[in-house]
Amino acid sequence: MSYDEFIDGKSQFGTGDGFEPEELPEFLYGFQAALVQWAVRLGRAAIFADCGMGKTAMQLAWADQVYRHTGKPVLILTPLAVAPQTQREGEKFGIDAVCSFDGKPSGAVTITNYDKLHKFERSDFGGVVCDESSILKHFGGATQKQVTRFTSRTKYRLLCTATAAPNDWVELGTSSEALGELSHSDMLRRFFRQLDDKGQKREQRLQDEAERLTQGPGGEYFGKLAFRVAQTIGQWRLKNHAVEQFWRWVSSWARAIRKPSDIGFDDGQFELPALEYRDHVVKARQKQAGRLFDLPAFGLGEEREERKRTIRDRCERVAELTEHSDSAVIWCHMNAEGDLLSEMLADSRQIAGCTPDAEKLEIYEAFQQGQLRRLVIKPKIGAWGLNWQHCAHVVTFASHSYEQTYQSVRRCYRYGQKRQVIVDTVATEGEVRVLENMRRKAKQAEEMFSRLVEAMQMANRIERVNIYTKKAKVPTWL
């Protein structure tokens, strides 16, 4: 090994363990074919493509390439109810993709749910695809550990999601670990530094000041400064001198795209209709205990009590908002909310945690086919991977989780949607802080993803050139 090769090996920028792809299917758009070719050549890759960009088509084409190359089936892991949808896509595209939930490979591409993974043997498969891979984001979570262990000895791996780390770059470490790149802890040690409480408060003050200055003269400069300070996530902050290297490293195994032009293609028909957010602040009939008028809840405990106290008021407003003949999906967060809504709303059915899987699939199918007008469901149950472009009305309650809110809206507001989508958010006077937090996180996530695409584009134009012209005197003892 030469010294240049030794230094390049220390960079952690993978050279790729994949293979040269065969002829790709004609159903892929140009940007999709480019991403599939890149992922096949890399061998272990992540595609962070926005909702409706055709991740299912891309992962099926990638799986088909791996099957042809290895002669072994490829396993696609999906959330519940997405497996049958993926199988239908495979049938449409002429790819042999079959659902299996008993641990036995079926067809060239086997599709199963994450909760059935323990039934399968990894030695049976030549590659693994993780659909909606943001499920891996929780470091130390049971699913993250199980999937990472399963894929650790699989040569070819692909992660696909729209929101890998919507407002937390630290979570990219779990995706990297699942692909066999730097582990989560190694990534933190290499690119981030840990802040104490005093440091976190200082960084927050700097970010608030930078964001304020973006509204005045020189706003573009201060906008970049605000983004740089926004690299602080909780107790971790991206090192200033490592910003470029961090994004260069991420772009060595991942591609982020929200529209084809992000990677140099024409946007063409990938234009979304209008999206309208409407906030509804409900005045509760029952006053907060010991108060003449309602005050914003402070802390999770008070917010939880506020939700319990105002369940009927909020559900009645939802019933008013959905008094139309079109389809609507209502996202709730508590069992009591779902039970009350299913009683109040005609032509509606609820999917709860206790609903048997077979019944869940039946309800999903009925709603997707237009046989069911209103669906009541929790984001943590059905906010990932499903395509509901037939529905243009989303109703949700206020929540601190940006990812759940984003994914809930994107079930309907995705490429293929032809109508304007209305998003009604219902909150009470005591939940105004939650509503403000939702909007702040949405703005931050939009800015961060834009910067992510920009950083990857810049990183991909950087070429590593090692030109050593300075002579050094070698010690005599060498």
Salt bridges, closest charged atoms under 4 A:
ASP8 OD1 - ARG464 NE 2.52
ASP17 OD2 - ARG44 NH1 2.95
GLU20 OE2 - ARG41 NH2 2.79
GLU22 OE1 - ARG68 NH1 3.23
ASP50 OD2 - ARG258 NE 3.97
ASP50 OD2 - ARG410 NH1 3.50
ASP64 OD2 - ARG68 NH2 2.96
GLU89 OE2 - LYS92 NZ 3.49
ASP186 OD1 - ARG189 NH2 2.13
GLU203 OE2 - ARG193 NH2 3.88
GLU203 OE1 - ARG237 NE 2.93
GLU209 OE2 - ARG212 NH2 2.47
ASP262 OD1 - LYS259 NZ 3.46
ASP279 OD1 - ARG439 NH2 2.60
ASP294 OD2 - ARG309 NH2 3.46
GLU303 OE1 - HIS400 NE2 2.87
GLU306 OE1 - ARG309 NH2 2.85
ASP313 OD1 - ARG285 NH1 3.61
GLU316 OE1 - ARG285 NH1 3.01
GLU320 OE1 - ARG317 NE 3.42
ASP326 OD2 - ARG419 NH1 2.57
GLU337 OE2 - ARG314 NH1 2.84
ASP347 OD2 - ARG373 NE 3.43
GLU359 OE2 - ARG349 NH2 3.37
GLU362 OE2 - ARG349 NH1 3.34
GLU365 OE1 - ARG88 NH1 3.46
GLU403 OE1 - LYS137 NZ 2.43
ASP424 OD1 - ARG278 NE 2.69
ASP424 OD1 - HIS280 NE2 2.84
ASP424 OD2 - HIS393 NE2 2.70
GLU429 OE2 - LYS283 NZ 3.80
GLU431 OE2 - ARG307 NE 3.36
GLU446 OE1 - ARG258 NH1 2.82
GLU447 OE2 - ARG451 NE 2.82
GLU454 OE1 - ARG451 NH1 3.45
